[in-house]
Amino acid sequence: MSVKEVFIDPITRIEGHLALRALVDTNTRKPSDVWVYATMFRGFEVFLRGRPPEDAIHITSRICGVCGASHANASMHAVDMAYGVVPEPLGVVLRNMAFAMTDPLYDHPLILNMLGGPDYSELVVKKLTPRVWADAQTTDAPHRDIHGFAKISDIMRALNPIEGKIWQLTVKYQRIAREGGVLIYGRHSHPSTIIPGGISTDLTNAEYLLIGYTYRLTKLTAWAKYLYAIWQDIVWFYEEKEGYKDQGLTYRRHNMVSSGFFDDPEAYSSLGETPEDVYKNIDNAALKRAVKPGAFVNGELVTKSYKEINLSIMEHVDRSFYEDWNGKFPLFTETDPEGNKLLWGKQNPAYHPWNKVTIPKPGARDWNGKYNWAGTVRFVWKDGTVTPFEVGPIARLMATAYQSSDFGSGNGVLRVTLPRSGGADDLPASVVEEMELEWHAPPYSTTLQRVLARAFNVVIDAAVAWQNVLKAVELVRSGKTKTSRPWNAPARRTFGVGFTEAPRGTVRHWVVQEGGKIVNYQIHAPTTGNVSPKDQWGMSPFEQSVANSMVTEEVPPDQWEGLDFVRAIRSFDPCIACAVHIQVGNLKTIKKMIVR
């Protein structure tokens, strides 16, 4: 066997610094071993200790300059629980409306068309896979009557960076989405109006806010129809015409987790008035989220419970640049607030995030030992099964598709009707009309199916934004304009867990507070688990997807650039800035002097 080492450091067109090493059999063109790793440390968990929990909402949003609102919202949910305070219904609606714009409707198209899109552009396809380019030039685009591109090659040309039509439209429409969110959040990407138990948006001119938001949503609705048609055609072409169906496969039997998001205003606003009440009732509210929570283990949807997902999350650092904290600190808790054992009593509760203590320990990279700045995140189920798991757009759709929701009966098919939407002057007239769109759950997650799921997420997010606009109008017209309830920090020790969904996947925040001070805080960005290093229970999604990718470049091995590997990685949209951070260098103390 002839082996070629493919080493890519850094992987570009992602957020943060990520690297890949693959040993590839040049005969089979498939990797025999893979390492994908984060090269930075994040210290947010360390410097949050001792601060007021409400500050965490605004501090953790600085983890990322793209999906800062996702972290702010996860922190918001954790602090709501730890303080035992929840918003009035309109507060929940405004939270949903702002979040839909600034993260999903802004970020998904950017990821599809500007970060991952160039991998399917004329410039890349023609250079590395000229046979595919030749086929694209002769293949009619099935949805040409919707998006207006006659051939697949026309779509690829429109994905060319800077000069391509799709690339340029993405610049315009991501700005429109941010504008809609900023009407409520005050700014992007670090919301200034999120508070425990509500939102501080000024509703003096609520009608103007709703008109401005709705105006932008009509444009984004047409944009969602356009995008889905484009990516349906790209995925169809590569799967059916070029034989790429299994490229980037993660697990043949689903191992996935979704936390769900977009809270039901009545259910969430009725959770209770104590931390224990909020935790007790959180499952009822979570099941009414528009996008559903759920966990798949070895192909089976084992739970739809927010609380059970919380009990099942484990993190260890055997192959990461950290010290093991077990035995060095007393446990904060061995159970959840209802007395259920963390990790079901099947694993040491020290490795649940409520008990994790972050202790960085830099060292030399060892491919057989520690090589990653992300910890190893695993799902522990009641029967003792431990497995790596995938989060992201496809996990969200899978969890929702196999439950009853506004978008389906639970049979694996999601259907969304997007309304007539004016104002699409730079899009084909066809996308103005009302349109029913469908997504069918695939047998497993692959590079292309992850991309298609992301495109359909834009459709769902637009539909949910419309639901919340209508609810906001109803509440305002009926005079129910209160948004928030006052909070007080409990003197006793309390616990909070906040789950939501960033465009990249599930965001999880855990807080332990006592007397209005953070005692412990832990953060799992979507990429934390997706990039976590291998262990005795297997490879995490990034490494697995590369291991199941075959090199399709039509050049000799010494000229391989790793196109198929980075396509697989970018289909997840890594955010290493979310997963880890560090600054290395000489430290300088700055003394501020006030001159009177």
ZAZA-786376 format. One record per residue (C-alpha): residue in one letter; z, x, y; residue number from 1; chain. Coordinates in steps of 0.1 Angstrom, whole numbers, plus 5000, padded with zeros to 4 digits. Layout:
! ZAZA-786376
 res   pz   px   py   n chain
   A    Z    X    Y NUM     A
...
This chain:
! ZAZA-786376
 res   pz   px   py   n chain
   M 5000 5000 5000   1     A
   S 4990 5014 5034   2     A
   V 5015 5004 5061   3     A
   K 5010 5003 5098   4     A
   E 5039 5001 5122   5     A
   V 5033 4976 5150   6     A
   F 5058 4983 5178   7     A
   I 5057 4961 5210   8     A
   D 5082 4969 5237   9     A
   P 5083 4949 5259  10     A
   I 5067 4917 5248  11     A
   T 5052 4905 5281  12     A
   R 5048 4870 5296  13     A
   I 5083 4860 5286  14     A
   E 5116 4859 5306  15     A
   G 5136 4891 5301  16     A
   H 5132 4921 5278  17     A
   L 5123 4915 5241  18     A
   A 5109 4940 5216  19     A
   L 5092 4937 5182  20     A
   R 5088 4961 5153  21     A
   A 5068 4951 5122  22     A
   L 5057 4971 5092  23     A
   V 5023 4957 5082  24     A
   D 5004 4960 5050  25     A
   T 4969 4969 5061  26     A
   N 4954 4953 5030  27     A
   T 4970 4919 5032  28     A
   R 4974 4921 5070  29     A
   K 5009 4907 5067  30     A
   P 5042 4922 5076  31     A
   S 5065 4936 5049  32     A
   D 5094 4938 5072  33     A
   V 5102 4926 5108  34     A
   W 5127 4932 5135  35     A
   V 5127 4912 5168  36     A
   Y 5155 4921 5191  37     A
   A 5169 4916 5226  38     A
   T 5175 4948 5245  39     A
   M 5201 4936 5271  40     A
   F 5237 4924 5272  41     A
   R 5249 4892 5290  42     A
   G 5284 4894 5306  43     A
   F 5288 4858 5319  44     A
   E 5313 4849 5292  45     A
   V 5334 4879 5304  46     A
   F 5336 4873 5341  47     A
   L 5340 4835 5338  48     A
   R 5375 4840 5325  49     A
   G 5402 4830 5350  50     A
   R 5378 4810 5372  51     A
   P 5380 4772 5378  52     A
   P 5359 4754 5352  53     A
   E 5339 4735 5379  54     A
   D 5327 4769 5391  55     A
   A 5311 4776 5357  56     A
   I 5285 4749 5364  57     A
   H 5271 4769 5393  58     A
   I 5278 4804 5380  59     A
   T 5261 4798 5346  60     A
   S 5230 4784 5363  61     A
   R 5224 4819 5375  62     A
   I 5218 4830 5339  63     A
   C 5181 4821 5343  64     A
   G 5158 4817 5373  65     A
   V 5136 4792 5354  66     A
   C 5159 4768 5335  67     A
   G 5191 4773 5355  68     A
   A 5195 4735 5356  69     A
   S 5197 4735 5318  70     A
   H 5227 4758 5318  71     A
   A 5243 4739 5347  72     A
   N 5239 4707 5328  73     A
   A 5253 4721 5296  74     A
   S 5283 4734 5316  75     A
   M 5286 4701 5334  76     A
   H 5289 4683 5301  77     A
   A 5315 4708 5288  78     A
   V 5336 4705 5320  79     A
   D 5333 4667 5320  80     A
   M 5349 4667 5285  81     A
   A 5375 4693 5293  82     A
   Y 5386 4674 5324  83     A
   G 5382 4639 5309  84     A
   V 5360 4626 5337  85     A
   V 5325 4611 5337  86     A
   P 5301 4597 5363  87     A
   E 5294 4562 5374  88     A
   P 5261 4549 5359  89     A
   L 5240 4558 5389  90     A
   G 5254 4594 5387  91     A
   V 5241 4596 5351  92     A
   V 5207 4583 5361  93     A
   L 5204 4608 5390  94     A
   R 5214 4636 5367  95     A
   N 5186 4625 5343  96     A
   M 5160 4621 5370  97     A
   A 5166 4655 5386  98     A
   F 5168 4673 5352  99     A
   A 5135 4658 5340 100     A
   M 5117 4673 5369 101     A
   T 5132 4707 5375 102     A
   D 5132 4718 5339 103     A
   P 5109 4699 5314 104     A
   L 5082 4687 5337 105     A
   Y 5081 4719 5356 106     A
   D 5087 4744 5328 107     A
   H 5067 4731 5298 108     A
   P 5033 4733 5316 109     A
   L 5041 4767 5329 110     A
   I 5049 4779 5294 111     A
   L 5019 4763 5279 112     A
   N 4993 4774 5304 113     A
   M 5005 4805 5321 114     A
   L 5027 4823 5296 115     A
   G 5014 4813 5262 116     A
   G 4980 4800 5274 117     A
   P 4964 4834 5280 118     A
   D 4967 4841 5242 119     A
   Y 4941 4813 5238 120     A
   S 4920 4822 5268 121     A
   E 4884 4835 5269 122     A
   L 4895 4869 5280 123     A
   V 4918 4875 5249 124     A
   V 4898 4855 5223 125     A
   K 4865 4871 5231 126     A
   K 4880 4906 5230 127     A
   L 4901 4905 5199 128     A
   T 4886 4877 5178 129     A
   P 4849 4875 5188 130     A
   R 4840 4853 5158 131     A
   V 4865 4827 5169 132     A
   W 4850 4828 5204 133     A
   A 4815 4823 5189 134     A
   D 4827 4792 5170 135     A
   A 4845 4779 5201 136     A
   Q 4812 4780 5220 137     A
   T 4795 4757 5195 138     A
   T 4824 4733 5189 139     A
   D 4827 4700 5208 140     A
   A 4861 4693 5222 141     A
   P 4873 4660 5205 142     A
   H 4891 4648 5237 143     A
   R 4864 4658 5261 144     A
   D 4863 4622 5275 145     A
   I 4899 4626 5287 146     A
   H 4901 4662 5299 147     A
   G 4864 4668 5308 148     A
   F 4858 4701 5289 149     A
   A 4828 4697 5267 150     A
   K 4833 4727 5243 151     A
   I 4865 4744 5231 152     A
   S 4852 4775 5248 153     A
   D 4853 4757 5281 154     A
   I 4890 4750 5276 155     A
   M 4895 4787 5268 156     A
   R 4877 4797 5299 157     A
   A 4899 4774 5320 158     A
   L 4930 4791 5305 159     A
   N 4919 4825 5320 160     A
   P 4947 4838 5342 161     A
   I 4944 4834 5379 162     A
   E 4908 4822 5380 163     A
   G 4909 4795 5353 164     A
   K 4910 4758 5363 165     A
   I 4940 4750 5340 166     A
   W 4959 4780 5352 167     A
   Q 4953 4770 5388 168     A
   L 4963 4734 5383 169     A
   T 4995 4745 5366 170     A
   V 5005 4763 5398 171     A
   K 5000 4731 5418 172     A
   Y 5018 4707 5394 173     A
   Q 5048 4728 5386 174     A
   R 5054 4729 5424 175     A
   I 5052 4690 5425 176     A
   A 5078 4688 5397 177     A
   R 5102 4712 5414 178     A
   E 5098 4691 5446 179     A
   G 5108 4660 5428 180     A
   G 5139 4676 5413 181     A
   V 5150 4692 5446 182     A
   L 5152 4657 5462 183     A
   I 5183 4652 5441 184     A
   Y 5195 4687 5432 185     A
   G 5191 4701 5468 186     A
   R 5174 4733 5454 187     A
   H 5158 4749 5424 188     A
   S 5166 4766 5401 189     A
   H 5203 4766 5408 190     A
   P 5213 4730 5415 191     A
   S 5239 4726 5443 192     A
   T 5248 4689 5437 193     A
   I 5262 4689 5401 194     A
   I 5299 4684 5399 195     A
   P 5323 4673 5372 196     A
   G 5323 4636 5368 197     A
   G 5291 4630 5388 198     A
   I 5266 4643 5413 199     A
   S 5270 4649 5451 200     A
   T 5235 4639 5462 201     A
   D 5235 4621 5496 202     A
   L 5222 4586 5490 203     A
   T 5222 4575 5527 204     A
   N 5185 4570 5524 205     A
   A 5183 4562 5487 206     A
   E 5150 4542 5491 207     A
   Y 5133 4572 5506 208     A
   L 5146 4594 5478 209     A
   L 5133 4571 5451 210     A
   I 5099 4567 5469 211     A
   G 5095 4605 5471 212     A
   Y 5104 4610 5435 213     A
   T 5082 4582 5422 214     A
   Y 5052 4595 5443 215     A
   R 5055 4628 5425 216     A
   L 5061 4612 5391 217     A
   T 5028 4593 5393 218     A
   K 5009 4626 5397 219     A
   L 5029 4643 5369 220     A
   T 5022 4613 5346 221     A
   A 4984 4619 5349 222     A
   W 4990 4656 5344 223     A
   A 5010 4649 5311 224     A
   K 4980 4629 5297 225     A
   Y 4956 4657 5306 226     A
   L 4977 4685 5291 227     A
   Y 4983 4667 5258 228     A
   A 4946 4661 5253 229     A
   I 4938 4698 5260 230     A
   W 4964 4712 5236 231     A
   Q 4955 4687 5209 232     A
   D 4920 4701 5209 233     A
   I 4931 4738 5209 234     A
   V 4955 4731 5180 235     A
   W 4929 4711 5161 236     A
   F 4903 4738 5165 237     A
   Y 4925 4766 5153 238     A
   E 4940 4747 5124 239     A
   E 4909 4728 5111 240     A
   K 4881 4751 5121 241     A
   E 4897 4786 5119 242     A
   G 4922 4782 5091 243     A
   Y 4953 4791 5112 244     A
   K 4975 4763 5098 245     A
   D 5003 4785 5084 246     A
   Q 5003 4811 5111 247     A
   G 5038 4818 5124 248     A
   L 5056 4795 5099 249     A
   T 5094 4796 5101 250     A
   Y 5109 4777 5072 251     A
   R 5089 4756 5046 252     A
   R 5119 4733 5046 253     A
   H 5132 4724 5080 254     A
   N 5162 4742 5094 255     A
   M 5164 4728 5129 256     A
   V 5190 4716 5154 257     A
   S 5185 4693 5185 258     A
   S 5214 4683 5207 259     A
   G 5194 4655 5223 260     A
   F 5193 4649 5261 261     A
   F 5189 4623 5288 262     A
   D 5221 4603 5286 263     A
   D 5223 4565 5285 264     A
   P 5239 4556 5319 265     A
   E 5262 4528 5305 266     A
   A 5272 4547 5274 267     A
   Y 5280 4580 5291 268     A
   S 5298 4565 5320 269     A
   S 5321 4547 5296 270     A
   L 5333 4577 5276 271     A
   G 5369 4575 5288 272     A
   E 5394 4590 5312 273     A
   T 5410 4618 5291 274     A
   P 5395 4649 5274 275     A
   E 5405 4634 5240 276     A
   D 5387 4601 5248 277     A
   V 5355 4618 5259 278     A
   Y 5354 4638 5227 279     A
   K 5363 4608 5206 280     A
   N 5335 4587 5220 281     A
   I 5308 4614 5225 282     A
   D 5289 4605 5193 283     A
   N 5283 4570 5205 284     A
   A 5269 4582 5238 285     A
   A 5249 4610 5222 286     A
   L 5232 4587 5197 287     A
   K 5220 4566 5227 288     A
   R 5203 4596 5243 289     A
   A 5166 4591 5248 290     A
   V 5159 4623 5229 291     A
   K 5181 4624 5198 292     A
   P 5206 4648 5184 293     A
   G 5202 4659 5148 294     A
   A 5203 4688 5124 295     A
   F 5180 4695 5094 296     A
   V 5193 4717 5066 297     A
   N 5167 4727 5039 298     A
   G 5145 4698 5049 299     A
   E 5171 4671 5051 300     A
   L 5184 4654 5083 301     A
   V 5221 4659 5074 302     A
   T 5237 4647 5106 303     A
   K 5230 4629 5139 304     A
   S 5265 4636 5152 305     A
   Y 5272 4657 5183 306     A
   K 5307 4664 5170 307     A
   E 5295 4675 5135 308     A
   I 5269 4698 5151 309     A
   N 5297 4713 5171 310     A
   L 5318 4718 5140 311     A
   S 5289 4736 5123 312     A
   I 5280 4764 5147 313     A
   M 5290 4799 5137 314     A
   E 5284 4833 5154 315     A
   H 5291 4867 5140 316     A
   V 5281 4902 5153 317     A
   D 5277 4923 5121 318     A
   R 5242 4935 5133 319     A
   S 5247 4932 5170 320     A
   F 5261 4956 5197 321     A
   Y 5295 4940 5199 322     A
   E 5330 4945 5184 323     A
   D 5343 4919 5159 324     A
   W 5371 4900 5177 325     A
   N 5386 4885 5145 326     A
   G 5422 4897 5142 327     A
   K 5423 4912 5177 328     A
   F 5431 4880 5195 329     A
   P 5450 4848 5185 330     A
   L 5428 4818 5178 331     A
   F 5425 4793 5206 332     A
   T 5422 4765 5179 333     A
   E 5415 4760 5143 334     A
   T 5403 4724 5147 335     A
   D 5385 4702 5171 336     A
   P 5404 4677 5193 337     A
   E 5404 4652 5164 338     A
   G 5419 4676 5139 339     A
   N 5387 4684 5120 340     A
   K 5386 4720 5107 341     A
   L 5361 4742 5125 342     A
   L 5332 4753 5103 343     A
   W 5345 4727 5078 344     A
   G 5371 4752 5065 345     A
   K 5342 4769 5047 346     A
   Q 5341 4799 5070 347     A
   N 5367 4816 5092 348     A
   P 5373 4795 5123 349     A
   A 5375 4827 5143 350     A
   Y 5337 4827 5143 351     A
   H 5334 4793 5160 352     A
   P 5324 4797 5197 353     A
   W 5357 4781 5209 354     A
   N 5374 4812 5194 355     A
   K 5348 4839 5200 356     A
   V 5357 4867 5224 357     A
   T 5328 4887 5238 358     A
   I 5335 4925 5234 359     A
   P 5303 4945 5241 360     A
   K 5299 4978 5222 361     A
   P 5267 4997 5230 362     A
   G 5254 5020 5204 363     A
   A 5223 5036 5189 364     A
   R 5198 5012 5173 365     A
   D 5199 5012 5135 366     A
   W 5173 4992 5117 367     A
   N 5196 4988 5087 368     A
   G 5226 4981 5109 369     A
   K 5232 4970 5145 370     A
   Y 5199 4966 5164 371     A
   N 5202 4935 5187 372     A
   W 5222 4925 5218 373     A
   A 5221 4888 5206 374     A
   G 5247 4877 5181 375     A
   T 5238 4861 5148 376     A
   V 5240 4823 5151 377     A
   R 5241 4802 5119 378     A
   F 5247 4766 5109 379     A
   V 5275 4759 5084 380     A
   W 5273 4726 5066 381     A
   K 5300 4706 5047 382     A
   D 5289 4718 5013 383     A
   G 5292 4754 5023 384     A
   T 5255 4760 5030 385     A
   V 5249 4786 5057 386     A
   T 5215 4789 5072 387     A
   P 5196 4802 5102 388     A
   F 5181 4774 5123 389     A
   E 5154 4768 5148 390     A
   V 5157 4751 5182 391     A
   G 5130 4741 5206 392     A
   P 5105 4713 5214 393     A
   I 5095 4708 5178 394     A
   A 5132 4704 5167 395     A
   R 5137 4678 5195 396     A
   L 5107 4658 5183 397     A
   M 5116 4661 5147 398     A
   A 5152 4648 5152 399     A
   T 5139 4619 5174 400     A
   A 5110 4611 5150 401     A
   Y 5133 4605 5121 402     A
   Q 5157 4582 5140 403     A
   S 5151 4548 5156 404     A
   S 5144 4554 5193 405     A
   D 5124 4540 5222 406     A
   F 5095 4560 5209 407     A
   G 5095 4551 5172 408     A
   S 5111 4534 5142 409     A
   G 5122 4567 5125 410     A
   N 5091 4571 5102 411     A
   G 5081 4605 5116 412     A
   V 5057 4591 5142 413     A
   L 5064 4590 5180 414     A
   R 5044 4568 5203 415     A
   V 5046 4568 5240 416     A
   T 5028 4546 5265 417     A
   L 5024 4563 5299 418     A
   P 5016 4539 5327 419     A
   R 4986 4538 5351 420     A
   S 4991 4567 5375 421     A
   G 4973 4572 5407 422     A
   G 4969 4602 5429 423     A
   A 4952 4625 5404 424     A
   D 4924 4636 5427 425     A
   D 4919 4669 5410 426     A
   L 4920 4655 5374 427     A
   P 4895 4634 5356 428     A
   A 4895 4596 5364 429     A
   S 4903 4589 5327 430     A
   V 4939 4601 5330 431     A
   V 4947 4576 5357 432     A
   E 4945 4547 5332 433     A
   E 4975 4535 5310 434     A
   M 4974 4555 5278 435     A
   E 4992 4554 5244 436     A
   L 4998 4588 5229 437     A
   E 5011 4598 5195 438     A
   W 5027 4627 5177 439     A
   H 5031 4630 5140 440     A
   A 5059 4652 5125 441     A
   P 5043 4681 5107 442     A
   P 5055 4694 5073 443     A
   Y 5069 4725 5089 444     A
   S 5071 4745 5121 445     A
   T 5042 4769 5128 446     A
   T 5029 4787 5159 447     A
   L 5004 4760 5167 448     A
   Q 5026 4730 5159 449     A
   R 5053 4745 5182 450     A
   V 5027 4746 5209 451     A
   L 5015 4710 5203 452     A
   A 5051 4698 5202 453     A
   R 5057 4713 5236 454     A
   A 5027 4695 5250 455     A
   F 5040 4662 5236 456     A
   N 5074 4669 5251 457     A
   V 5058 4667 5286 458     A
   V 5046 4631 5276 459     A
   I 5081 4621 5265 460     A
   D 5098 4636 5295 461     A
   A 5075 4617 5319 462     A
   A 5082 4585 5300 463     A
   V 5120 4590 5303 464     A
   A 5117 4598 5340 465     A
   W 5100 4564 5345 466     A
   Q 5129 4547 5325 467     A
   N 5154 4563 5348 468     A
   V 5135 4555 5380 469     A
   L 5135 4518 5371 470     A
   K 5172 4520 5362 471     A
   A 5180 4536 5396 472     A
   V 5161 4509 5415 473     A
   E 5180 4482 5396 474     A
   L 5214 4498 5403 475     A
   V 5206 4504 5440 476     A
   R 5193 4469 5445 477     A
   S 5225 4455 5430 478     A
   G 5247 4476 5453 479     A
   K 5260 4499 5425 480     A
   T 5255 4530 5445 481     A
   K 5286 4550 5435 482     A
   T 5278 4581 5416 483     A
   S 5310 4600 5409 484     A
   R 5346 4598 5399 485     A
   P 5373 4622 5411 486     A
   W 5385 4649 5388 487     A
   N 5418 4667 5382 488     A
   A 5423 4697 5359 489     A
   P 5448 4689 5331 490     A
   A 5478 4712 5331 491     A
   R 5477 4714 5293 492     A
   R 5451 4733 5273 493     A
   T 5419 4713 5268 494     A
   F 5385 4719 5252 495     A
   G 5350 4710 5262 496     A
   V 5316 4714 5245 497     A
   G 5284 4707 5264 498     A
   F 5251 4703 5246 499     A
   T 5218 4696 5263 500     A
   E 5182 4707 5259 501     A
   A 5163 4733 5279 502     A
   P 5125 4733 5275 503     A
   R 5131 4762 5251 504     A
   G 5156 4743 5230 505     A
   T 5193 4735 5226 506     A
   V 5217 4749 5252 507     A
   R 5254 4749 5241 508     A
   H 5284 4757 5263 509     A
   W 5320 4758 5251 510     A
   V 5350 4760 5275 511     A
   V 5387 4763 5269 512     A
   Q 5407 4756 5301 513     A
   E 5444 4754 5310 514     A
   G 5457 4743 5343 515     A
   G 5424 4745 5360 516     A
   K 5415 4780 5348 517     A
   I 5390 4791 5322 518     A
   V 5408 4807 5292 519     A
   N 5376 4813 5272 520     A
   Y 5339 4805 5276 521     A
   Q 5309 4809 5254 522     A
   I 5272 4802 5259 523     A
   H 5244 4798 5234 524     A
   A 5210 4797 5251 525     A
   P 5181 4785 5229 526     A
   T 5170 4821 5224 527     A
   T 5205 4833 5213 528     A
   G 5200 4818 5179 529     A
   N 5162 4820 5177 530     A
   V 5163 4858 5183 531     A
   S 5195 4866 5164 532     A
   P 5193 4894 5138 533     A
   K 5189 4890 5101 534     A
   D 5220 4887 5078 535     A
   Q 5228 4878 5042 536     A
   W 5216 4842 5049 537     A
   G 5182 4852 5061 538     A
   M 5160 4859 5091 539     A
   S 5162 4839 5123 540     A
   P 5132 4820 5136 541     A
   F 5115 4848 5157 542     A
   E 5115 4873 5128 543     A
   Q 5106 4846 5102 544     A
   S 5076 4835 5123 545     A
   V 5063 4871 5126 546     A
   A 5068 4877 5089 547     A
   N 5046 4847 5082 548     A
   S 5018 4857 5106 549     A
   M 4986 4874 5094 550     A
   V 4967 4898 5116 551     A
   T 4934 4881 5125 552     A
   E 4922 4907 5150 553     A
   E 4886 4917 5142 554     A
   V 4892 4954 5148 555     A
   P 4904 4983 5126 556     A
   P 4942 4986 5121 557     A
   D 4945 5015 5145 558     A
   Q 4934 4991 5172 559     A
   W 4956 4962 5164 560     A
   E 4975 4948 5194 561     A
   G 4997 4923 5176 562     A
   L 4980 4892 5190 563     A
   D 4992 4869 5162 564     A
   F 5027 4882 5163 565     A
   V 5031 4877 5201 566     A
   R 5015 4843 5198 567     A
   A 5042 4834 5173 568     A
   I 5069 4847 5195 569     A
   R 5056 4831 5227 570     A
   S 5053 4797 5210 571     A
   F 5091 4796 5213 572     A
   D 5091 4807 5249 573     A
   P 5118 4834 5246 574     A
   C 5143 4837 5274 575     A
   I 5161 4869 5269 576     A
   A 5176 4867 5304 577     A
   C 5193 4836 5290 578     A
   A 5204 4853 5258 579     A
   V 5216 4886 5272 580     A
   H 5220 4907 5304 581     A
   I 5231 4941 5315 582     A
   Q 5227 4966 5343 583     A
   V 5231 5003 5333 584     A
   G 5235 5030 5359 585     A
   N 5259 5046 5383 586     A
   L 5285 5022 5397 587     A
   K 5291 5021 5435 588     A
   T 5321 5004 5451 589     A
   I 5313 4985 5482 590     A
   K 5342 4979 5506 591     A
   K 5337 4952 5531 592     A
   M 5354 4957 5565 593     A
   I 5359 4929 5591 594     A
   V 5358 4942 5626 595     A
   R 5377 4921 5651 596     A
